[in-house]
Amino acid sequence: MQLAFDTVRELTRIVSDAAAQCEGFDPSFEPEVRAAEPRFGDYQANGVLPFAKRNKTNPRALATTLLEKLQTLPPFSDGQATLEIAGPGFLNIRLSAGYKFAWLKQFSDESSYASGAKALLAGKTVVVDYPSPNTAKQMHIGHLRPMVIGEAVARLIEFCGAKVIRDNHLGDWGTNFGTLIMAIKREGYDLDAASGEAALAEIERLYKLGTSLEKEDESGATRDASRAELKKLQEGDPENTALWEKIVATSNEAFEKIYAMLGVKPDVTLGESFYRDKVDRIYEELSACGLAEESDGALVVFHPEHPRFAKQPFIIRKQDGASNYASTDLATLLYRRDEFGADEVVYLTDGRQRDHFEQLFLTAQKWFDKQGYTLPKLAHVWWGTILGEDGKAIKTRSGEPIYLRALLGEAIERARAIVDEKSPELSDEEKQTIATAVGLGAVRYADLSQNRTQDYVFAWDKLLAFDGNSAPYLLMAAARVHSIFRKAGVDLASTDFEAEASPIETEEELALARKLMNFPEALALAVSDLRPHHLCTYLYELAGDFSTFFNANRVIVDEPDVKARRLLLCARTVRTLETGLHLLGITPLQRM
Ligand code: ARG
């Protein structure tokens, strides 16, 4: 028997097909299958009630017809699943122990999960736009989210079968370069003298100095000087171009160290500057098709049908004739469609850019429509702020930003202190490997486990706790399973022992099996919503169900068949946990 990976989708298909053969249903019927509360069964199909309401028919009678039809079809007709009507017309579905066991045998590791999940996005090309930082600034805690959420989203999409292009849309072409070059020239700073993070810190200092020089000079001459430097840069002046290149290279060098720490590997880095010769086409096309108009010397797009954007235009060329964030993003979208064949583009930024993306998407839709281009599906994945324990945007005590390098270093150090205390017997090297996985994993997981659109409080104690919904807890749960195998003297990597397994039977075995079978659903939800916290919640619940099972059912027992089936459940649990952790960008451990 070949089973479907995602049971919800499979049951949806079966119930739909059955309804199509029943009187009283039509194609607008949606089965609405979901995992049920255990006391109601394994799954529920809740779609009859709303359908009956819409059609003013009796839901119970309709449910009865559907049930009778379903009973003639597999898996119901061959005893692999049972059905009952509950309440006014819900269908409760229970899968047999045999069905669950067969599923567990079929889906045994990350690669079999991947081949099951592939159905979701196979054949699609998705551009994921992250981490896309702005150059000339050191990365601070605010840069955590684009990297962490971006990486998880990219991995999820890739796991579900799409071809993913990680496109780092670097902010490397803004007005700030005028100010920066002005300040560098006044200070006479030698950019070649320093390197790495220190050089970037110096660039950041010079930029801040530049802005205060501009502010202090009431004559406006300093501001004019910055503007003149910017203009020279835009016109390709060799000296300014060399300075700009150096600044971008210095920024990238520092960024790459942090990318490496967090496992972020852009496939392409095409910054805003890459599109500077591609914006003219945008002005021309948008003007020619009547979308863009001149307003106070700028080129803008209004959206008359929109409550806000009817008055607040999308500015695509500034008064001084320069391109901006909007023109660049329009050119970028066209490039991604033409060069990458993007079916979808996912943009990751914080919530403050919601208006920008809403205007971008509206503009793109109208423009592509008029030109007869096919518009990729567009999504803005945004998030809230990281708060300090005082509930305000997190900063150091003296009000400085918290730099990311320091933060990640501190995470590893704090984890190391815990490992030193808990596992003094391990070698130094092992301790450091564990501390790195735990520290970085904890920071990541704290970020990912929250619904991204909400703000969250960054609290060391909570994110490093070994109980509760944290990375250390999940890493520990996975490591515990490895230790069960070590103690049993069974090789987790081999599936030889599974041949002896008898079908699952106890309440806790069945509950764990059921939870394991919910993995595809959690995955589908996380990827369709582009919200990794759905996966986190699932993994946390799985670890909980595993612990209930483990406390109630001894694994290493004398009966070889019982031992084998419990080891099988242990093996599936750890593979699911590890697959989930990989998708979240967290390195699982075999020992802690
Ligand atoms: N550089 C921008 C920032 O740091 C994010 C860019 C996001 N991507 C885009 N295509 N607009 O805010």
Residues whose N, C-alpha, C, O or C-beta is under 5 A from the ligand:
A	BS01	LIG	D129 S132 P133 N134 H169 G171 L348 T349
